[in-house]
């Protein structure tokens, strides 16, 4: 089963401003499990790429928040998930693009992000 996870940055990842509850080690964990991963943020594309490079995490995509439909069109997956902290942007864009949506706290507790699952 192929899973694609799109991460918001600010308020979602520990490196965001404000910091979120998802650690970069959690991102590495799902990457190592073979998930397709990337970011979908209000930050510039170069800013997003710099974060991933700084933490030596290879991502499959980096897009602006409104580009989730393009991600879904480009990558074939069984499950598409966007994780974000804002109702007005993250959740609405995710649902409109046909993605499942998780709040950061829900994602932290999800089995995908647990070391022994």
C-alpha positions in Angstrom: 0.0 0.0 0.0 1.4 3.4 -1.0 0.9 6.3 1.3 1.7 9.9 0.5 2.0 12.4 3.3 2.1 16.1 2.8 3.4 18.2 5.7 2.6 21.8 6.5 5.6 23.3 8.3 4.7 26.1 10.6 2.7 24.8 13.6 3.2 21.3 12.4 6.9 20.4 12.3 9.2 21.0 15.1 11.3 23.3 12.9 8.3 25.5 12.1 7.5 29.0 13.3 5.7 28.3 15.7 7.2 24.9 16.3 4.8 21.9 16.0 4.7 18.5 17.6 6.0 16.4 14.7 9.7 15.8 14.9 12.1 15.5 12.0 12.8 11.9 13.3 9.1 11.1 12.8 9.4 12.4 9.2 12.4 10.2 8.7 10.6 7.2 10.1 7.8 7.4 7.6 10.3 8.1 4.8 12.2 5.0 5.8 9.0 3.0 5.7 8.7 3.9 2.0 6.1 6.6 2.2 6.1 9.4 -0.4 6.6 12.6 1.6 6.9 16.3 1.0 5.8 19.7 2.1 2.9 21.9 1.2 3.3 25.2 2.9 2.9 29.0 2.7 6.7 29.2 2.8 8.6 29.8 -0.4 9.6 26.7 -2.3 13.3 27.6 -1.8 12.6 28.0 1.9 10.9 24.6 2.1 13.8 22.9 0.2 16.3 24.6 2.6 14.6 23.1 5.6 14.6 19.6 4.2 18.3 19.9 3.0 19.3 21.2 6.4 17.9 18.1 8.0 19.1 15.8 5.3 15.7 14.5 4.5 15.0 13.6 0.8 11.5 14.6 -0.2 9.4 13.7 -3.2 7.7 17.1 -3.6 7.7 20.7 -2.3 4.7 22.9 -3.2 2.6 25.8 -2.2 -0.5 25.1 -0.2 -2.8 25.6 -3.1 -1.0 22.9 -5.2 -2.2 19.8 -3.4 -4.3 18.8 -6.5 -1.1 18.8 -8.6 0.6 16.5 -6.1 -2.3 14.1 -6.2 -2.2 14.1 -10.0 1.6 13.5 -10.1 1.9 10.7 -7.6 -0.1 7.5 -7.5 -0.9 6.4 -4.0 -3.5 4.4 -2.1 -3.8 7.0 0.6 -3.1 10.8 0.5 -2.8 12.7 3.8 -2.1 16.3 4.5 -1.0 17.2 8.1 -1.5 20.8 9.1 -2.6 23.1 11.9 -5.0 25.5 10.3 -8.7 25.0 9.7 -9.0 27.8 7.2 -6.1 26.7 5.0 -4.7 23.3 5.6 -7.9 21.4 6.3 -9.9 23.1 3.5 -7.2 22.7 0.9 -6.6 19.1 1.8 -10.3 18.1 1.7 -10.8 20.0 -1.5 -7.9 18.2 -3.1 -9.3 14.8 -2.0 -6.7 14.3 0.7 -7.4 12.9 4.2 -6.5 15.5 6.9 -4.8 15.1 10.2 -4.1 17.7 12.9 -0.5 17.6 14.1 -1.5 16.1 17.4 -3.5 13.4 15.7 -0.5 12.6 13.4 1.9 12.2 16.4 -0.4 9.6 17.9 -1.0 7.8 14.5 0.6 4.3 14.1 2.5 5.5 11.0 4.6 7.7 13.3 5.3 5.1 16.0 8.6 3.3 15.9 7.2 -0.2 16.5 4.2 -0.1 14.1 
